[in-house]
Amino acid sequence: MSWKKILKINTEDAISDARRYASKDVQEGEQEQMDKKLETIKPAILNLTTQYMQSNDPKVEMQLLNSIKQLMRGFPSAPKLRRSKEIPIKMRTGIKNIHESHIYEFLGEELEA
């Protein structure tokens, strides 16, 4: 007999009960995991952001922005970054600056002036 049959509980119910009754501990553990993951990917995001800001090619910008968004996927506080493909160059620069500031804020880094 497996433990599931003995206890008459499935894995989803066990996880649900754990979150309900020990939510603070679970949240702290999840937060620690998110912090570790963020520290791991932070250098890559900063590197991609630098490349994104230096790029003048809309296609490359879109690819870099998508890569940044992929890395930040799964973080509840990740900024929503919009594509600027069809926007004129003057406006695209402003949007890129806004993206950069949101990314740096998300990472807890100071944006260099």
Secondary structure as GFF3:
##gff-version 3
##sequence-region A 1 113
A	DSSP	alpha_helix	3	7	.	.	.	ID=ss1
A	DSSP	alpha_helix	11	21	.	.	.	ID=ss2
A	DSSP	alpha_helix	23	54	.	.	.	ID=ss3
A	DSSP	alpha_helix	58	72	.	.	.	ID=ss4
A	DSSP	alpha_helix	89	107	.	.	.	ID=ss5
###
